[in-house]
Amino acid sequence: MKRVLLLLPVIMMFQTLMAQTNDWVTYYEKSGMTETPRYQETIDYCRQLATGSNMINYTTFGKSAQGRDLPLLILDREGLSDPAAIHNSGRAVLLIQACIHAGECEGKDAGLMLFRDLAIRDKGSKMLDNVSVIFIPIFNVDGHERFGPFNRINQNGPTQMGWRTTANNLNLNRDFLKADTPEIQAWMRLFNKWMPDFFIDSHTTDGADYQYVLTYLLEIYGDMDEGLTNWTKKTFIPGMELHLNESGYPVFPYVGFRNWHDPRSGLITEVAPPMLSQGYTALRNRPGLLIETHMLKPYRQRVEGTYECMETTIRILNDESKNLRKLIQQADGYASSTDFLKTPFPLRFKTRTDDSTMVSFLGVEYNDVKSDLSGGDWFQYSKVPITMHLPYFSSAVPEKTVKLPYAYIVPAEWSAVIERLKIHGIRITELKRDATVRVSTCRFKNPKWQQNPYEGRHPLTNIEYDDMEESRVFPAGSALVEVMQPAGRIIPHILEPQGNGSFVYWGFFDAAFEQKEYGESYVIEKMAREMLAETPGLKQEFEQKKASDTAFAKNPQMILNWFYSKSPYTDNRKGVYPVGKIYDEKLVESLKQ
């Protein structure tokens, strides 16, 4: 009896310890690594983490289209939750987001375990000496709650998951430039408040089968600042690959195939447009790591691979925080200097198909069979691993460049565009009074729009124009957008018509293309004859137009409107781009007064 009494405190301590340990087991772990928690269960666990550790704070950073809170966890070794205080401490800030595509949920389950292990179980707390982490466990919260077992046809688990798009059926990872959704607008406010030094976006890929559990992409092909590009290529990637290889997760860059689904056709990597998360952050001078786990691998492997990738990123940033922050400061400084304006700015890149290197790729054996059902290629993958030696096309060159002005100027009446610029954190100066300004601009011609909607819009697919200069009155409230600022790399993509995902492309300026006045036939029939008689060369131009355009020649309305367009009554502002460019630095300074 005495021995039992002596053992009782030990037993009670063991039971208490076990209870505490079990309290921190995540929903995913309790399910046997096959299920992922719903929104409320995720929020509850986030709150539990914040209650259980002084190092973790839980907050929200906005609301979704359906009114759900967007959750955010903050991990700092001193428990700081203010971005300025953390930056002043000298620590780098890492932003991790998961479930931007809510069916791709490895990042959520990996991130919750990682926060627990670092803050509750004190695993490698030294990793947080020089880095703090902010974590969005579910970004697409509305899509996450469109929960079910049939949301990802190509994906091997979890048992149920969320949907790819938002409640408005918009893909958040196509919205980083146009910023139509309340979720991305909230993300922009978060990003500009915290200005994180590094970014991770966790995804699950579709496509061909191969051995890798994990592939990745960082913008090292020409669109990011040179200093940050070199650090990413020479420091971050080698360190990440070494750790993941040693951890049993060999990795390869996220690639496409020259022929879809067919690795033997060759591997290809392209520069990401700024509508995508890591393409956007690279242009904001913050390296962004895209994680793409392989959809056919078991869910547990994908979560564990994501965990390892997140952990090794923290380790590298902890060691490299001073170097990275210095390089970011230099990149922001360069974008704010006149040197930035001296070199043609690349708006678009293309990957060269005449320049490749041979690489080893861990694939699987497969056959390409002609389908007797669809008539297309049917790729039949086996379970037999093979090492392929393939051409890898990764050399990108600028396809479209532009000479940057000192400033763009957006007329006050285009207030929706001005508000989007502010959402991006772009510094603007609003004119205090009306001003007549000499600007460079353009007049659009032959516009064509995409017939089917894309991300809720009908993009302008043919952007042709003639450059022009003019003096124009810009009313008070017009936005002067100086290019020399930390966000300078993103500005041309928004305001240059041929920018990669420009606001012209997305239809923000569609009204400028519309004809609003017309001539009635009983007026134009008479006027056209007078014009033919009195205007030298007009008859020849008219005959050439009819000969070259049969649809025009057969359409009386088009013919009469053509004469209207040649008359002094035509709208001389139709097709003129409302945004102007100013190449005179002194003029920019005078407009700021």
VEXTORMAR-371581 format. One record per residue (C-alpha): residue in three letters; x, y, z. Coordinates in steps of 0.2 Angstrom, whole numbers, plus 5000, padded with zeros to 4 digits. Example, Ala and Ser with C-alpha at 12.3 -4.5 7.8 and 13.67 -1.06 7.14 Angstrom:
# residues 2
- rest:c1:c2:c3
- ALA:5062:4978:5039;
- SER:5068:4995:5036;
//
This chain:
# residues 593
- rest:c1:c2:c3
- MET:5000:5000:5000;
- LYS:5014:5012:5004;
- ARG:5023:5008:4987;
- VAL:5006:5013:4979;
- LEU:5005:5029:4988;
- LEU:5023:5033:4983;
- LEU:5019:5030:4965;
- LEU:5003:5040:4964;
- PRO:5011:5057:4962;
- VAL:5022:5050:4948;
- ILE:5007:5042:4939;
- MET:4997:5058:4941;
- MET:5011:5068:4934;
- PHE:5012:5056:4919;
- GLN:4994:5057:4916;
- THR:4995:5076:4917;
- LEU:5009:5076:4904;
- MET:5000:5064:4893;
- ALA:4984:5075:4894;
- GLN:4995:5091:4890;
- THR:5003:5082:4875;
- ASN:4987:5075:4868;
- ASP:4979:5093:4869;
- TRP:4991:5099:4856;
- VAL:4988:5085:4844;
- THR:4981:5093:4828;
- TYR:4965:5087:4820;
- TYR:4976:5080:4805;
- GLU:4986:5070:4817;
- LYS:4971:5063:4826;
- SER:4964:5057:4810;
- GLY:4979:5046:4806;
- MET:4986:5059:4794;
- THR:4971:5057:4782;
- GLU:4960:5072:4786;
- THR:4961:5091:4787;
- PRO:4951:5102:4799;
- ARG:4936:5113:4794;
- TYR:4937:5132:4796;
- GLN:4931:5133:4814;
- GLU:4941:5119:4820;
- THR:4957:5127:4812;
- ILE:4952:5144:4821;
- ASP:4950:5135:4837;
- TYR:4967:5127:4836;
- CYS:4975:5144:4832;
- ARG:4967:5152:4847;
- GLN:4973:5137:4858;
- LEU:4991:5140:4852;
- ALA:4990:5158:4856;
- THR:4983:5154:4873;
- GLY:4996:5141:4876;
- SER:5012:5151:4872;
- ASN:5017:5169:4875;
- MET:5027:5168:4858;
- ILE:5011:5166:4848;
- ASN:4997:5179:4844;
- TYR:4981:5176:4835;
- THR:4972:5190:4825;
- THR:4963:5193:4809;
- PHE:4967:5204:4794;
- GLY:4951:5206:4785;
- LYS:4935:5197:4779;
- SER:4930:5187:4765;
- ALA:4916:5190:4752;
- GLN:4905:5180:4763;
- GLY:4910:5189:4779;
- ARG:4922:5176:4787;
- ASP:4937:5182:4796;
- LEU:4954:5179:4788;
- PRO:4965:5171:4801;
- LEU:4983:5176:4805;
- LEU:4995:5168:4818;
- ILE:5011:5178:4823;
- LEU:5026:5169:4830;
- ASP:5039:5179:4838;
- ARG:5051:5174:4852;
- GLU:5047:5189:4862;
- GLY:5029:5188:4859;
- LEU:5029:5204:4849;
- SER:5014:5207:4837;
- ASP:5018:5224:4830;
- PRO:5027:5223:4813;
- ALA:5037:5239:4817;
- ALA:5043:5232:4834;
- ILE:5048:5216:4826;
- HIS:5058:5225:4812;
- ASN:5066:5236:4824;
- SER:5072:5221:4834;
- GLY:5082:5216:4819;
- ARG:5073:5200:4815;
- ALA:5068:5195:4797;
- VAL:5049:5192:4794;
- LEU:5043:5177:4785;
- LEU:5025:5176:4778;
- ILE:5018:5159:4775;
- GLN:5001:5157:4767;
- ALA:4991:5141:4765;
- CYS:4975:5136:4756;
- ILE:4974:5150:4743;
- HIS:4967:5136:4733;
- ALA:4957:5128:4748;
- GLY:4958:5111:4741;
- GLU:4977:5111:4742;
- CYS:4978:5111:4761;
- GLU:4995:5103:4766;
- GLY:5002:5120:4771;
- LYS:4988:5123:4784;
- ASP:4992:5106:4793;
- ALA:5010:5108:4791;
- GLY:5010:5126:4798;
- LEU:4999:5122:4813;
- MET:5011:5108:4818;
- LEU:5027:5118:4815;
- PHE:5020:5133:4826;
- ARG:5016:5120:4839;
- ASP:5033:5112:4839;
- LEU:5042:5128:4839;
- ALA:5032:5137:4853;
- ILE:5024:5124:4863;
- ARG:5036:5109:4862;
- ASP:5052:5120:4861;
- LYS:5059:5112:4845;
- GLY:5073:5122:4839;
- SER:5068:5138:4847;
- LYS:5086:5145:4842;
- MET:5078:5145:4824;
- LEU:5068:5160:4830;
- ASP:5083:5171:4836;
- ASN:5083:5181:4820;
- VAL:5067:5177:4812;
- SER:5048:5179:4816;
- VAL:5034:5171:4806;
- ILE:5017:5176:4802;
- PHE:5005:5162:4795;
- ILE:4989:5163:4786;
- PRO:4982:5145:4789;
- ILE:4967:5147:4777;
- PHE:4967:5161:4765;
- ASN:4953:5156:4754;
- VAL:4941:5154:4768;
- ASP:4925:5154:4758;
- GLY:4931:5141:4746;
- HIS:4938:5131:4761;
- GLU:4920:5129:4767;
- ARG:4914:5122:4751;
- PHE:4920:5106:4758;
- GLY:4918:5089:4751;
- PRO:4927:5073:4745;
- PHE:4925:5077:4726;
- ASN:4934:5094:4725;
- ARG:4951:5088:4718;
- ILE:4949:5075:4705;
- ASN:4968:5073:4702;
- GLN:4972:5073:4721;
- ASN:4976:5059:4733;
- GLY:4969:5065:4749;
- PRO:4964:5072:4761;
- THR:4948:5063:4764;
- GLN:4938:5080:4761;
- MET:4945:5097:4756;
- GLY:4939:5114:4751;
- TRP:4936:5121:4733;
- ARG:4949:5130:4722;
- THR:4940:5147:4720;
- THR:4932:5160:4731;
- ALA:4913:5161:4734;
- ASN:4913:5173:4719;
- ASN:4921:5159:4709;
- LEU:4937:5169:4707;
- ASN:4955:5162:4709;
- LEU:4965:5172:4722;
- ASN:4981:5167:4714;
- ARG:4976:5176:4698;
- ASP:4971:5192:4707;
- PHE:4987:5199:4714;
- LEU:4989:5213:4702;
- LYS:4971:5218:4698;
- ALA:4966:5215:4716;
- ASP:4947:5213:4713;
- THR:4943:5202:4728;
- PRO:4941:5208:4746;
- GLU:4953:5194:4751;
- ILE:4967:5200:4740;
- GLN:4964:5218:4745;
- ALA:4965:5213:4764;
- TRP:4981:5203:4759;
- MET:4988:5219:4751;
- ARG:4985:5229:4767;
- LEU:4993:5215:4777;
- PHE:5008:5214:4765;
- ASN:5011:5233:4766;
- LYS:5009:5234:4784;
- TRP:5022:5220:4788;
- MET:5033:5221:4772;
- PRO:5039:5203:4775;
- ASP:5057:5199:4770;
- PHE:5052:5182:4763;
- PHE:5036:5173:4757;
- ILE:5030:5155:4755;
- ASP:5014:5150:4746;
- SER:5009:5132:4748;
- HIS:5001:5123:4734;
- THR:4998:5106:4727;
- THR:5001:5103:4708;
- ASP:4992:5095:4694;
- GLY:5001:5088:4679;
- ALA:5012:5073:4675;
- ASP:5018:5059:4687;
- TYR:5035:5058:4694;
- GLN:5045:5053:4710;
- TYR:5046:5070:4718;
- VAL:5035:5073:4733;
- LEU:5039:5092:4732;
- THR:5044:5104:4718;
- TYR:5047:5123:4720;
- LEU:5049:5139:4711;
- LEU:5058:5155:4715;
- GLU:5059:5170:4703;
- ILE:5077:5169:4698;
- TYR:5075:5171:4679;
- GLY:5077:5190:4677;
- ASP:5062:5199:4685;
- MET:5068:5201:4702;
- ASP:5082:5213:4708;
- GLU:5099:5207:4704;
- GLY:5106:5206:4722;
- LEU:5091:5197:4728;
- THR:5092:5185:4713;
- ASN:5110:5181:4716;
- TRP:5106:5177:4735;
- THR:5092:5166:4731;
- LYS:5102:5156:4718;
- LYS:5118:5155:4727;
- THR:5112:5154:4746;
- PHE:5094:5150:4748;
- ILE:5091:5137:4735;
- PRO:5107:5126:4738;
- GLY:5103:5127:4757;
- MET:5085:5122:4755;
- GLU:5089:5108:4742;
- LEU:5103:5101:4754;
- HIS:5092:5100:4769;
- LEU:5077:5092:4759;
- ASN:5088:5080:4751;
- GLU:5096:5074:4768;
- SER:5078:5073:4775;
- GLY:5072:5061:4762;
- TYR:5063:5074:4751;
- PRO:5073:5076:4735;
- VAL:5067:5092:4726;
- PHE:5067:5099:4708;
- PRO:5061:5116:4702;
- TYR:5043:5117:4697;
- VAL:5042:5114:4679;
- GLY:5030:5112:4664;
- PHE:5033:5101:4650;
- ARG:5035:5106:4632;
- ASN:5021:5094:4628;
- TRP:5009:5094:4642;
- HIS:5010:5078:4653;
- ASP:5025:5072:4643;
- PRO:5041:5074:4653;
- ARG:5051:5066:4638;
- SER:5047:5081:4628;
- GLY:5058:5092:4639;
- LEU:5056:5102:4654;
- ILE:5053:5121:4654;
- THR:5052:5135:4667;
- GLU:5045:5152:4664;
- VAL:5045:5169:4673;
- ALA:5029:5170:4683;
- PRO:5017:5185:4679;
- PRO:5013:5197:4694;
- MET:4995:5190:4694;
- LEU:5003:5175:4704;
- SER:5009:5177:4722;
- GLN:5027:5173:4720;
- GLY:5028:5184:4704;
- TYR:5021:5198:4713;
- THR:5032:5197:4729;
- ALA:5047:5196:4718;
- LEU:5043:5213:4710;
- ARG:5040:5220:4727;
- ASN:5058:5215:4731;
- ARG:5054:5200:4742;
- PRO:5059:5183:4737;
- GLY:5044:5171:4736;
- LEU:5045:5152:4737;
- LEU:5031:5143:4728;
- ILE:5029:5125:4736;
- GLU:5020:5113:4724;
- THR:5018:5096:4732;
- HIS:5014:5081:4720;
- MET:4995:5077:4720;
- LEU:4997:5058:4718;
- LYS:5008:5056:4733;
- PRO:5000:5051:4750;
- TYR:4993:5066:4759;
- ARG:5005:5062:4774;
- GLN:5020:5063:4763;
- ARG:5015:5079:4756;
- VAL:5011:5087:4773;
- GLU:5028:5081:4780;
- GLY:5037:5087:4764;
- THR:5029:5104:4766;
- TYR:5034:5105:4785;
- GLU:5052:5101:4781;
- CYS:5052:5115:4768;
- MET:5045:5127:4780;
- GLU:5057:5123:4793;
- THR:5072:5123:4783;
- THR:5067:5141:4776;
- ILE:5066:5147:4794;
- ARG:5083:5140:4798;
- ILE:5091:5148:4782;
- LEU:5082:5165:4786;
- ASN:5088:5164:4804;
- ASP:5106:5162:4798;
- GLU:5104:5174:4784;
- SER:5093:5188:4791;
- LYS:5106:5202:4791;
- ASN:5111:5198:4773;
- LEU:5094:5196:4767;
- ARG:5087:5212:4775;
- LYS:5102:5222:4768;
- LEU:5099:5216:4751;
- ILE:5081:5220:4752;
- GLN:5086:5238:4758;
- GLN:5097:5239:4743;
- ALA:5084:5233:4731;
- ASP:5071:5246:4738;
- GLY:5084:5259:4737;
- TYR:5089:5255:4719;
- ALA:5071:5255:4714;
- SER:5070:5273:4722;
- SER:5085:5280:4712;
- THR:5087:5287:4695;
- ASP:5098:5272:4691;
- PHE:5082:5262:4690;
- LEU:5076:5273:4676;
- LYS:5091:5271:4665;
- THR:5089:5253:4659;
- PRO:5075:5247:4649;
- PHE:5062:5239:4660;
- PRO:5057:5221:4655;
- LEU:5038:5219:4655;
- ARG:5038:5202:4648;
- PHE:5050:5187:4646;
- LYS:5050:5172:4635;
- THR:5060:5156:4639;
- ARG:5072:5152:4625;
- THR:5069:5136:4616;
- ASP:5086:5136:4608;
- ASP:5096:5135:4624;
- SER:5094:5121:4636;
- THR:5104:5110:4648;
- MET:5103:5092:4651;
- VAL:5097:5087:4669;
- SER:5093:5071:4678;
- PHE:5074:5070:4682;
- LEU:5067:5057:4694;
- GLY:5052:5051:4684;
- VAL:5042:5036:4682;
- GLU:5040:5024:4666;
- TYR:5024:5028:4656;
- ASN:5016:5025:4639;
- ASP:5008:5038:4628;
- VAL:4993:5029:4620;
- LYS:4981:5036:4607;
- SER:4964:5035:4616;
- ASP:4950:5026:4607;
- LEU:4938:5036:4617;
- SER:4943:5054:4615;
- GLY:4955:5053:4601;
- GLY:4968:5062:4611;
- ASP:4984:5056:4620;
- TRP:4982:5045:4635;
- PHE:4997:5045:4647;
- GLN:4997:5029:4657;
- TYR:5009:5030:4671;
- SER:5017:5015:4680;
- LYS:5024:5013:4697;
- VAL:5042:5010:4690;
- PRO:5054:5024:4695;
- ILE:5067:5029:4682;
- THR:5080:5043:4681;
- MET:5077:5053:4665;
- HIS:5090:5063:4656;
- LEU:5081:5078:4649;
- PRO:5083:5095:4641;
- TYR:5079:5109:4653;
- PHE:5074:5125:4646;
- SER:5076:5139:4659;
- SER:5085:5153:4650;
- ALA:5073:5168:4650;
- VAL:5076:5184:4640;
- PRO:5066:5200:4639;
- GLU:5052:5200:4626;
- LYS:5045:5217:4629;
- THR:5054:5232:4637;
- VAL:5049:5250:4640;
- LYS:5058:5266:4644;
- LEU:5052:5271:4661;
- PRO:5046:5289:4664;
- TYR:5049:5299:4680;
- ALA:5030:5297:4683;
- TYR:5014:5292:4677;
- ILE:4999:5303:4679;
- VAL:4981:5296:4681;
- PRO:4966:5308:4679;
- ALA:4956:5311:4694;
- GLU:4940:5303:4686;
- TRP:4948:5286:4685;
- SER:4946:5285:4704;
- ALA:4944:5266:4704;
- VAL:4962:5264:4696;
- ILE:4969:5277:4709;
- GLU:4961:5267:4723;
- ARG:4969:5251:4717;
- LEU:4986:5259:4716;
- LYS:4984:5264:4735;
- ILE:4978:5246:4739;
- HIS:4995:5241:4732;
- GLY:5004:5252:4744;
- ILE:5010:5263:4729;
- ARG:5015:5281:4734;
- ILE:5005:5294:4725;
- THR:5003:5313:4725;
- GLU:4987:5320:4722;
- LEU:4987:5336:4712;
- LYS:4981:5351:4722;
- ARG:4975:5361:4707;
- ASP:4971:5359:4689;
- ALA:4986:5358:4678;
- THR:4990:5358:4660;
- VAL:5003:5344:4657;
- ARG:5013:5339:4642;
- VAL:5013:5320:4642;
- SER:5017:5305:4632;
- THR:5003:5293:4629;
- CYS:4995:5282:4615;
- ARG:4980:5280:4605;
- PHE:4973:5262:4604;
- LYS:4969:5253:4588;
- ASN:4961:5237:4583;
- PRO:4956:5232:4600;
- LYS:4949:5214:4603;
- TRP:4942:5207:4619;
- GLN:4942:5189:4624;
- GLN:4925:5181:4621;
- ASN:4924:5170:4636;
- PRO:4926:5177:4654;
- TYR:4942:5175:4663;
- GLU:4943:5179:4682;
- GLY:4927:5188:4681;
- ARG:4932:5200:4666;
- HIS:4934:5200:4648;
- PRO:4952:5204:4645;
- LEU:4959:5214:4630;
- THR:4968:5202:4620;
- ASN:4975:5213:4606;
- ILE:4983:5229:4613;
- GLU:4990:5239:4598;
- TYR:4993:5258:4599;
- ASP:5002:5272:4591;
- ASP:5012:5283:4603;
- MET:5008:5301:4604;
- GLU:5011:5317:4614;
- GLU:4999:5330:4619;
- SER:4996:5344:4632;
- ARG:4981:5339:4643;
- VAL:4972:5347:4657;
- PHE:4973:5335:4673;
- PRO:4960:5341:4686;
- ALA:4964:5342:4704;
- GLY:4964:5325:4713;
- SER:4973:5317:4698;
- ALA:4987:5305:4704;
- LEU:5005:5308:4701;
- VAL:5013:5291:4702;
- GLU:5032:5293:4704;
- VAL:5041:5277:4697;
- MET:5056:5279:4709;
- GLN:5050:5271:4725;
- PRO:5051:5254:4733;
- ALA:5036:5248:4723;
- GLY:5043:5254:4707;
- ARG:5045:5237:4699;
- ILE:5026:5234:4700;
- ILE:5020:5251:4694;
- PRO:5024:5248:4675;
- HIS:5015:5231:4675;
- ILE:5000:5240:4681;
- LEU:5000:5256:4670;
- GLU:5010:5251:4655;
- PRO:4996:5245:4642;
- GLN:5007:5230:4638;
- GLY:5012:5226:4656;
- ASN:5010:5208:4661;
- GLY:4993:5209:4667;
- SER:4990:5228:4665;
- PHE:4975:5237:4670;
- VAL:4972:5240:4651;
- TYR:4972:5221:4649;
- TRP:4960:5218:4663;
- GLY:4947:5231:4657;
- PHE:4949:5245:4669;
- PHE:4950:5257:4655;
- ASP:4937:5249:4643;
- ALA:4926:5264:4643;
- ALA:4940:5274:4634;
- PHE:4937:5263:4618;
- GLU:4919:5266:4617;
- GLN:4911:5277:4603;
- LYS:4897:5288:4611;
- GLU:4891:5299:4597;
- TYR:4885:5293:4580;
- GLY:4879:5302:4564;
- GLU:4861:5298:4557;
- SER:4861:5291:4539;
- TYR:4851:5306:4533;
- VAL:4865:5317:4538;
- ILE:4880:5307:4534;
- GLU:4874:5302:4517;
- LYS:4874:5320:4512;
- MET:4890:5324:4521;
- ALA:4900:5309:4514;
- ARG:4897:5315:4497;
- GLU:4903:5333:4501;
- MET:4918:5325:4509;
- LEU:4922:5315:4494;
- ALA:4921:5330:4483;
- GLU:4931:5342:4494;
- THR:4944:5331:4503;
- PRO:4959:5326:4492;
- GLY:4963:5307:4493;
- LEU:4948:5302:4503;
- LYS:4940:5294:4488;
- GLN:4955:5283:4485;
- GLU:4956:5279:4504;
- PHE:4938:5274:4504;
- GLU:4940:5263:4488;
- GLN:4955:5254:4496;
- LYS:4946:5251:4512;
- LYS:4932:5243:4503;
- ALA:4944:5232:4493;
- SER:4953:5226:4508;
- ASP:4938:5224:4520;
- THR:4924:5214:4512;
- ALA:4914:5215:4528;
- PHE:4915:5234:4528;
- ALA:4911:5235:4510;
- LYS:4894:5226:4513;
- ASN:4889:5235:4529;
- PRO:4881:5252:4526;
- GLN:4882:5257:4544;
- MET:4900:5253:4545;
- ILE:4903:5264:4529;
- LEU:4893:5279:4536;
- ASN:4902:5277:4552;
- TRP:4919:5277:4543;
- PHE:4914:5294:4535;
- TYR:4908:5300:4553;
- SER:4926:5296:4560;
- LYS:4934:5306:4546;
- SER:4923:5321:4550;
- PRO:4926:5336:4562;
- TYR:4912:5329:4573;
- THR:4921:5313:4578;
- ASP:4927:5310:4596;
- ASN:4945:5314:4595;
- ARG:4947:5307:4613;
- LYS:4941:5289:4608;
- GLY:4954:5276:4611;
- VAL:4967:5289:4619;
- TYR:4974:5281:4634;
- PRO:4969:5291:4649;
- VAL:4986:5289:4658;
- GLY:5000:5300:4654;
- LYS:5019:5298:4656;
- ILE:5031:5312:4661;
- TYR:5049:5311:4657;
- ASP:5053:5328:4663;
- GLU:5059:5327:4681;
- LYS:5058:5346:4685;
- LEU:5040:5345:4679;
- VAL:5036:5331:4691;
- GLU:5043:5341:4705;
- SER:5033:5356:4700;
- LEU:5017:5346:4700;
- LYS:5020:5340:4718;
- GLN:5020:5358:4724;
//
